[in-house]
Amino acid sequence: QVQLVESGGGLVQAGGSLRVSCAASGRTLSSYTMAWFRQAPGKEREFVAALTRSGANTYYADSVKGRFTISRDNAKSTVYLQMNSLKPEDTAVYYCAADRGSTIVEIRSGRSDYWGQGTQVTVSS
């Protein structure tokens, strides 16, 4: 079992930056492909970014490419999402996900083994 806990969400003005974190307990994260998803009010959950087990390769949704950066610190069992140049349309609850058997492309399906409870990110215009 892996427990994931997100933190770092909050309110930020458009154009600002925020970093959200996902801390894992129960098992080391180094065996898992990791990803961030988000869900805005009234919308379906959508894929944001993914990262391989080693952290060497990443994959981003077109809507965040060039603005968001996913990274991991396996020693701390933590995954990060650095969000720059934030826009009001980035407002959502952000969830991290861990999956042992998926590639960074497959994890986009949203059928991960483990999910956090989410952290709210609100971008004001």
FIKOLKE-900738 format. One line per field, with one value per atom (N, C-alpha, C): residue number from 1; residue in three letters; atom name; x, y, z. Coordinates in steps of 0.1 Angstrom, whole numbers, plus 2048, in hexadecimal, padded with zeros to 3 digits. Layout:
<recs>
n <- [NUM / ...]
res <- [ALA / ...]
atom <- [CA / ...]
px <- [X / ...]
py <- [Y / ...]
pz <- [Z / ...]
</recs>
This chain:
<recs>
n <- [1 / 1 / 1 / 2 / 2 / 2 / 3 / 3 / 3 / 4 / 4 / 4 / 5 / 5 / 5 / 6 / 6 / 6 / 7 / 7 / 7 / 8 / 8 / 8 / 9 / 9 / 9 / 10 / 10 / 10 / 11 / 11 / 11 / 12 / 12 / 12 / 13 / 13 / 13 / 14 / 14 / 14 / 15 / 15 / 15 / 16 / 16 / 16 / 17 / 17 / 17 / 18 / 18 / 18 / 19 / 19 / 19 / 20 / 20 / 20 / 21 / 21 / 21 / 22 / 22 / 22 / 23 / 23 / 23 / 24 / 24 / 24 / 25 / 25 / 25 / 26 / 26 / 26 / 27 / 27 / 27 / 28 / 28 / 28 / 29 / 29 / 29 / 30 / 30 / 30 / 31 / 31 / 31 / 32 / 32 / 32 / 33 / 33 / 33 / 34 / 34 / 34 / 35 / 35 / 35 / 36 / 36 / 36 / 37 / 37 / 37 / 38 / 38 / 38 / 39 / 39 / 39 / 40 / 40 / 40 / 41 / 41 / 41 / 42 / 42 / 42 / 43 / 43 / 43 / 44 / 44 / 44 / 45 / 45 / 45 / 46 / 46 / 46 / 47 / 47 / 47 / 48 / 48 / 48 / 49 / 49 / 49 / 50 / 50 / 50 / 51 / 51 / 51 / 52 / 52 / 52 / 53 / 53 / 53 / 54 / 54 / 54 / 55 / 55 / 55 / 56 / 56 / 56 / 57 / 57 / 57 / 58 / 58 / 58 / 59 / 59 / 59 / 60 / 60 / 60 / 61 / 61 / 61 / 62 / 62 / 62 / 63 / 63 / 63 / 64 / 64 / 64 / 65 / 65 / 65 / 66 / 66 / 66 / 67 / 67 / 67 / 68 / 68 / 68 / 69 / 69 / 69 / 70 / 70 / 70 / 71 / 71 / 71 / 72 / 72 / 72 / 73 / 73 / 73 / 74 / 74 / 74 / 75 / 75 / 75 / 76 / 76 / 76 / 77 / 77 / 77 / 78 / 78 / 78 / 79 / 79 / 79 / 80 / 80 / 80 / 81 / 81 / 81 / 82 / 82 / 82 / 83 / 83 / 83 / 84 / 84 / 84 / 85 / 85 / 85 / 86 / 86 / 86 / 87 / 87 / 87 / 88 / 88 / 88 / 89 / 89 / 89 / 90 / 90 / 90 / 91 / 91 / 91 / 92 / 92 / 92 / 93 / 93 / 93 / 94 / 94 / 94 / 95 / 95 / 95 / 96 / 96 / 96 / 97 / 97 / 97 / 98 / 98 / 98 / 99 / 99 / 99 / 100 / 100 / 100 / 101 / 101 / 101 / 102 / 102 / 102 / 103 / 103 / 103 / 104 / 104 / 104 / 105 / 105 / 105 / 106 / 106 / 106 / 107 / 107 / 107 / 108 / 108 / 108 / 109 / 109 / 109 / 110 / 110 / 110 / 111 / 111 / 111 / 112 / 112 / 112 / 113 / 113 / 113 / 114 / 114 / 114 / 115 / 115 / 115 / 116 / 116 / 116 / 117 / 117 / 117 / 118 / 118 / 118 / 119 / 119 / 119 / 120 / 120 / 120 / 121 / 121 / 121 / 122 / 122 / 122 / 123 / 123 / 123 / 124 / 124 / 124 / 125 / 125 / 125]
res <- [GLN / GLN / GLN / VAL / VAL / VAL / GLN / GLN / GLN / LEU / LEU / LEU / VAL / VAL / VAL / GLU / GLU / GLU / SER / SER / SER / GLY / GLY / GLY / GLY / GLY / GLY / GLY / GLY / GLY / LEU / LEU / LEU / VAL / VAL / VAL / GLN / GLN / GLN / ALA / ALA / ALA / GLY / GLY / GLY / GLY / GLY / GLY / SER / SER / SER / LEU / LEU / LEU / ARG / ARG / ARG / VAL / VAL / VAL / SER / SER / SER / CYS / CYS / CYS / ALA / ALA / ALA / ALA / ALA / ALA / SER / SER / SER / GLY / GLY / GLY / ARG / ARG / ARG / THR / THR / THR / LEU / LEU / LEU / SER / SER / SER / SER / SER / SER / TYR / TYR / TYR / THR / THR / THR / MET / MET / MET / ALA / ALA / ALA / TRP / TRP / TRP / PHE / PHE / PHE / ARG / ARG / ARG / GLN / GLN / GLN / ALA / ALA / ALA / PRO / PRO / PRO / GLY / GLY / GLY / LYS / LYS / LYS / GLU / GLU / GLU / ARG / ARG / ARG / GLU / GLU / GLU / PHE / PHE / PHE / VAL / VAL / VAL / ALA / ALA / ALA / ALA / ALA / ALA / LEU / LEU / LEU / THR / THR / THR / ARG / ARG / ARG / SER / SER / SER / GLY / GLY / GLY / ALA / ALA / ALA / ASN / ASN / ASN / THR / THR / THR / TYR / TYR / TYR / TYR / TYR / TYR / ALA / ALA / ALA / ASP / ASP / ASP / SER / SER / SER / VAL / VAL / VAL / LYS / LYS / LYS / GLY / GLY / GLY / ARG / ARG / ARG / PHE / PHE / PHE / THR / THR / THR / ILE / ILE / ILE / SER / SER / SER / ARG / ARG / ARG / ASP / ASP / ASP / ASN / ASN / ASN / ALA / ALA / ALA / LYS / LYS / LYS / SER / SER / SER / THR / THR / THR / VAL / VAL / VAL / TYR / TYR / TYR / LEU / LEU / LEU / GLN / GLN / GLN / MET / MET / MET / ASN / ASN / ASN / SER / SER / SER / LEU / LEU / LEU / LYS / LYS / LYS / PRO / PRO / PRO / GLU / GLU / GLU / ASP / ASP / ASP / THR / THR / THR / ALA / ALA / ALA / VAL / VAL / VAL / TYR / TYR / TYR / TYR / TYR / TYR / CYS / CYS / CYS / ALA / ALA / ALA / ALA / ALA / ALA / ASP / ASP / ASP / ARG / ARG / ARG / GLY / GLY / GLY / SER / SER / SER / THR / THR / THR / ILE / ILE / ILE / VAL / VAL / VAL / GLU / GLU / GLU / ILE / ILE / ILE / ARG / ARG / ARG / SER / SER / SER / GLY / GLY / GLY / ARG / ARG / ARG / SER / SER / SER / ASP / ASP / ASP / TYR / TYR / TYR / TRP / TRP / TRP / GLY / GLY / GLY / GLN / GLN / GLN / GLY / GLY / GLY / THR / THR / THR / GLN / GLN / GLN / VAL / VAL / VAL / THR / THR / THR / VAL / VAL / VAL / SER / SER / SER / SER / SER / SER]
atom <- [N / CA / C / N / CA / C / N / CA / C / N / CA / C / N / CA / C / N / CA / C / N / CA / C / N / CA / C / N / CA / C / N / CA / C / N / CA / C / N / CA / C / N / CA / C / N / CA / C / N / CA / C / N / CA / C / N / CA / C / N / CA / C / N / CA / C / N / CA / C / N / CA / C / N / CA / C / N / CA / C / N / CA / C / N / CA / C / N / CA / C / N / CA / C / N / CA / C / N / CA / C / N / CA / C / N / CA / C / N / CA / C / N / CA / C / N / CA / C / N / CA / C / N / CA / C / N / CA / C / N / CA / C / N / CA / C / N / CA / C / N / CA / C / N / CA / C / N / CA / C / N / CA / C / N / CA / C / N / CA / C / N / CA / C / N / CA / C / N / CA / C / N / CA / C / N / CA / C / N / CA / C / N / CA / C / N / CA / C / N / CA / C / N / CA / C / N / CA / C / N / CA / C / N / CA / C / N / CA / C / N / CA / C / N / CA / C / N / CA / C / N / CA / C / N / CA / C / N / CA / C / N / CA / C / N / CA / C / N / CA / C / N / CA / C / N / CA / C / N / CA / C / N / CA / C / N / CA / C / N / CA / C / N / CA / C / N / CA / C / N / CA / C / N / CA / C / N / CA / C / N / CA / C / N / CA / C / N / CA / C / N / CA / C / N / CA / C / N / CA / C / N / CA / C / N / CA / C / N / CA / C / N / CA / C / N / CA / C / N / CA / C / N / CA / C / N / CA / C / N / CA / C / N / CA / C / N / CA / C / N / CA / C / N / CA / C / N / CA / C / N / CA / C / N / CA / C / N / CA / C / N / CA / C / N / CA / C / N / CA / C / N / CA / C / N / CA / C / N / CA / C / N / CA / C / N / CA / C / N / CA / C / N / CA / C / N / CA / C / N / CA / C / N / CA / C / N / CA / C / N / CA / C / N / CA / C / N / CA / C / N / CA / C / N / CA / C / N / CA / C / N / CA / C / N / CA / C]
px <- [808 / 800 / 809 / 804 / 80B / 800 / 804 / 7FC / 802 / 7FA / 7FF / 7F8 / 7FF / 7FA / 7FF / 7F6 / 7FA / 7FA / 802 / 802 / 808 / 806 / 80C / 802 / 7F6 / 7EC / 7E9 / 7E2 / 7DE / 7D9 / 7D8 / 7D3 / 7DF / 7DF / 7EA / 7E4 / 7EA / 7E6 / 7EA / 7E3 / 7E7 / 7F5 / 7FD / 80B / 815 / 80F / 817 / 81C / 822 / 827 / 823 / 823 / 820 / 826 / 82A / 82F / 827 / 821 / 81A / 823 / 821 / 829 / 820 / 826 / 81E / 828 / 825 / 82E / 828 / 830 / 82B / 830 / 828 / 82C / 827 / 82D / 829 / 833 / 837 / 841 / 849 / 855 / 85D / 857 / 858 / 852 / 85A / 867 / 870 / 86B / 861 / 85C / 850 / 84C / 83F / 841 / 83A / 838 / 82E / 831 / 829 / 823 / 818 / 811 / 809 / 806 / 7FD / 7F1 / 7E5 / 7D9 / 7D2 / 7C8 / 7C0 / 7B1 / 7A9 / 79B / 795 / 790 / 789 / 77A / 774 / 765 / 75D / 755 / 74D / 754 / 760 / 768 / 76D / 771 / 777 / 786 / 78A / 798 / 7A1 / 7AC / 7B5 / 7C3 / 7CA / 7D9 / 7E0 / 7EB / 7F3 / 801 / 808 / 816 / 819 / 823 / 828 / 837 / 83C / 84A / 84E / 859 / 85D / 863 / 865 / 86A / 877 / 880 / 88D / 88D / 882 / 881 / 888 / 88D / 894 / 88B / 87F / 876 / 868 / 863 / 857 / 84D / 841 / 836 / 82C / 828 / 81F / 813 / 808 / 7FD / 800 / 7FB / 7FE / 7FB / 7F0 / 7EC / 7F5 / 7FF / 808 / 817 / 819 / 827 / 82E / 83A / 841 / 83F / 834 / 831 / 832 / 82F / 830 / 83C / 842 / 84C / 84A / 84A / 849 / 856 / 858 / 865 / 863 / 86D / 86C / 879 / 878 / 883 / 880 / 885 / 882 / 887 / 892 / 897 / 88D / 886 / 87B / 86E / 86D / 860 / 856 / 85A / 852 / 852 / 847 / 846 / 841 / 846 / 843 / 83D / 835 / 830 / 832 / 83C / 83F / 836 / 82E / 825 / 828 / 82C / 82F / 826 / 826 / 81D / 80E / 80A / 7FC / 7F1 / 7E7 / 7DC / 7CF / 7C5 / 7B8 / 7B3 / 7B5 / 7B0 / 7B8 / 7C3 / 7CA / 7C4 / 7BA / 7B3 / 7AC / 7AF / 7AB / 7B0 / 7AA / 7B0 / 7BB / 7C7 / 7D2 / 7D4 / 7D5 / 7D7 / 7E4 / 7EB / 7F6 / 7F1 / 7F8 / 7F5 / 801 / 801 / 80C / 808 / 810 / 80D / 819 / 819 / 825 / 827 / 81C / 81D / 81C / 81A / 817 / 824 / 824 / 82E / 829 / 831 / 82C / 822 / 820 / 815 / 809 / 80A / 7FF / 7F8 / 800 / 7FA / 7F0 / 7F0 / 7E6 / 7D8 / 7D6 / 7C9 / 7C1 / 7C9 / 7C2 / 7BE / 7C4 / 7C0 / 7CC / 7D1 / 7DD / 7D9 / 7E3 / 7E0 / 7DD / 7E4 / 7E3 / 7E1 / 7D8 / 7D5 / 7D6 / 7DA / 7D9 / 7CB / 7C9 / 7BC / 7BA / 7C5 / 7C4 / 7C7 / 7CC / 7CF / 7C9 / 7C2 / 7BC / 7C6 / 7C5 / 7CD / 7C3 / 7C4 / 7BB / 7C3 / 7C0 / 7C8 / 7BE / 7C0 / 7B7 / 7BC / 7B2 / 7B6 / 7B8]
py <- [7F4 / 800 / 80C / 816 / 823 / 82E / 837 / 842 / 84E / 856 / 863 / 86E / 879 / 885 / 891 / 898 / 8A4 / 8B0 / 8BA / 8C7 / 8D2 / 8DE / 8E9 / 8F1 / 8ED / 8F4 / 902 / 90A / 917 / 920 / 92D / 937 / 940 / 942 / 949 / 951 / 95D / 965 / 960 / 963 / 95F / 964 / 95B / 95E / 95A / 956 / 952 / 944 / 93F / 932 / 92B / 91E / 916 / 908 / 902 / 8F4 / 8EC / 8E1 / 8D7 / 8CB / 8C4 / 8B8 / 8AC / 8A1 / 894 / 88B / 889 / 881 / 873 / 869 / 85B / 855 / 84C / 843 / 835 / 82C / 81E / 816 / 81C / 816 / 820 / 81D / 826 / 829 / 836 / 83A / 836 / 832 / 82F / 824 / 81C / 811 / 816 / 822 / 827 / 832 / 830 / 83C / 845 / 852 / 85C / 866 / 86B / 875 / 87F / 88A / 894 / 895 / 895 / 898 / 8A4 / 8A9 / 8B4 / 8B3 / 8B8 / 8B9 / 8C6 / 8CD / 8DA / 8D8 / 8E1 / 8DF / 8DD / 8D3 / 8D0 / 8C9 / 8C6 / 8C0 / 8B2 / 8AA / 89D / 89F / 895 / 895 / 894 / 89C / 89C / 89A / 894 / 891 / 89E / 8A0 / 8AC / 8A8 / 89F / 89C / 88F / 888 / 87B / 87A / 871 / 870 / 861 / 85D / 84F / 84D / 840 / 83C / 843 / 844 / 84A / 85A / 85F / 86D / 873 / 869 / 86E / 872 / 86E / 871 / 876 / 880 / 887 / 887 / 88A / 88B / 895 / 89E / 8A9 / 8AA / 8AF / 8B3 / 8BF / 8C1 / 8CD / 8DA / 8D9 / 8E6 / 8EB / 8E3 / 8E7 / 8E6 / 8E1 / 8E0 / 8ED / 8EE / 8FA / 903 / 8FF / 907 / 8FF / 8F2 / 8E9 / 8E0 / 8DC / 8D3 / 8C8 / 8BC / 8B1 / 8AC / 8A8 / 8A3 / 89A / 893 / 88A / 889 / 886 / 883 / 876 / 86C / 85E / 85C / 863 / 861 / 867 / 871 / 877 / 871 / 868 / 863 / 86E / 877 / 883 / 887 / 88A / 88F / 89E / 8A6 / 8B4 / 8B8 / 8C2 / 8C8 / 8D7 / 8DC / 8EB / 8F1 / 8FB / 901 / 910 / 914 / 922 / 928 / 935 / 93C / 937 / 936 / 930 / 938 / 931 / 938 / 934 / 93C / 939 / 92B / 927 / 91A / 90E / 911 / 907 / 904 / 90C / 90A / 8FC / 8F4 / 8E6 / 8E0 / 8D4 / 8CC / 8C3 / 8C3 / 8BC / 8AF / 8A4 / 897 / 891 / 88A / 882 / 873 / 86C / 85E / 856 / 849 / 840 / 833 / 82E / 822 / 81A / 80D / 805 / 800 / 7FD / 7F6 / 7FF / 80C / 814 / 81C / 81E / 828 / 836 / 840 / 84E / 851 / 849 / 84B / 844 / 838 / 830 / 836 / 83C / 842 / 84D / 852 / 85C / 857 / 84A / 844 / 847 / 84A / 84D / 841 / 836 / 829 / 825 / 82F / 82C / 824 / 81E / 816 / 81E / 82A / 832 / 840 / 847 / 855 / 85C / 869 / 872 / 878 / 880 / 886 / 893 / 898 / 8A5 / 8B1 / 8BB / 8C8 / 8D3 / 8DD / 8E7 / 8F2 / 8F5 / 900 / 909 / 916 / 920 / 92B / 92F / 939 / 945 / 950 / 95B / 964 / 96A / 972 / 981]
pz <- [800 / 800 / 800 / 7F9 / 7F8 / 7FC / 805 / 809 / 803 / 7FC / 7F6 / 7FC / 7FF / 805 / 7FE / 7F8 / 7F1 / 7FA / 7F7 / 7FF / 7F6 / 7FB / 7F4 / 7EB / 7EA / 7E3 / 7E9 / 7E2 / 7E8 / 7DD / 7E1 / 7D8 / 7D3 / 7C6 / 7C0 / 7B4 / 7B1 / 7A6 / 799 / 78F / 781 / 77E / 778 / 776 / 781 / 78C / 797 / 797 / 7A1 / 7A2 / 7AF / 7AE / 7BA / 7B8 / 7C3 / 7C2 / 7CC / 7C6 / 7CE / 7CF / 7DB / 7DE / 7E1 / 7DF / 7E1 / 7E9 / 7F6 / 7FE / 7FF / 7FE / 7FF / 80C / 811 / 81C / 819 / 820 / 81E / 816 / 80B / 802 / 7FB / 7F7 / 7F0 / 7E3 / 7DF / 7D2 / 7C6 / 7C8 / 7BD / 7B4 / 7B8 / 7B0 / 7A8 / 7A9 / 7A3 / 799 / 78E / 785 / 78C / 78B / 792 / 789 / 78D / 784 / 78C / 786 / 78C / 783 / 789 / 782 / 788 / 782 / 788 / 784 / 78C / 789 / 78D / 783 / 786 / 788 / 78F / 792 / 785 / 785 / 77A / 76E / 770 / 765 / 769 / 75F / 762 / 766 / 76D / 771 / 765 / 764 / 759 / 75D / 754 / 756 / 755 / 75D / 75D / 759 / 760 / 75E / 764 / 75F / 764 / 763 / 76B / 76D / 76F / 769 / 76A / 778 / 77B / 788 / 78C / 782 / 785 / 784 / 77E / 77D / 770 / 768 / 75C / 751 / 750 / 746 / 74B / 744 / 748 / 73C / 73F / 735 / 73A / 731 / 736 / 72D / 732 / 72A / 723 / 717 / 70F / 716 / 71E / 725 / 72F / 734 / 73E / 73A / 72E / 729 / 728 / 72E / 72E / 73A / 742 / 74E / 75B / 75A / 766 / 764 / 770 / 770 / 77B / 778 / 781 / 785 / 791 / 796 / 7A2 / 7A5 / 7B1 / 7B9 / 7C5 / 7CE / 7D5 / 7CF / 7D4 / 7E2 / 7E6 / 7F3 / 7FE / 7F9 / 802 / 7FF / 7F5 / 7F1 / 7EE / 7E7 / 7E4 / 7D5 / 7D0 / 7C2 / 7C3 / 7B9 / 7B9 / 7AC / 7AC / 7A0 / 7A2 / 79A / 79A / 790 / 793 / 78A / 789 / 77D / 77A / 770 / 76F / 766 / 767 / 773 / 775 / 76F / 76A / 764 / 76C / 76B / 772 / 76E / 762 / 75E / 764 / 76B / 773 / 780 / 784 / 790 / 790 / 79B / 79C / 7A9 / 7AC / 7B6 / 7AF / 7B4 / 7AF / 7B6 / 7AF / 7B5 / 7B0 / 7B9 / 7B4 / 7B4 / 7AB / 7A9 / 7A7 / 7AC / 7AB / 7A5 / 79C / 796 / 793 / 797 / 796 / 787 / 780 / 774 / 767 / 769 / 75D / 759 / 74C / 747 / 749 / 745 / 747 / 73C / 732 / 728 / 72D / 732 / 737 / 743 / 74B / 758 / 755 / 749 / 745 / 746 / 745 / 745 / 752 / 75D / 76A / 772 / 76E / 775 / 77E / 786 / 78E / 79B / 7A0 / 7AC / 7B8 / 7BA / 7C6 / 7C2 / 7CB / 7C9 / 7D6 / 7D6 / 7E1 / 7E3 / 7ED / 7F0 / 7E8 / 7E3 / 7DB / 7E3 / 7DC / 7E2 / 7D8 / 7DE / 7D6 / 7D1 / 7C4 / 7BF / 7B8 / 7BC / 7B7 / 7B2 / 7A5 / 79E / 79B / 7A1 / 79F / 794 / 78D / 781 / 785]
</recs>
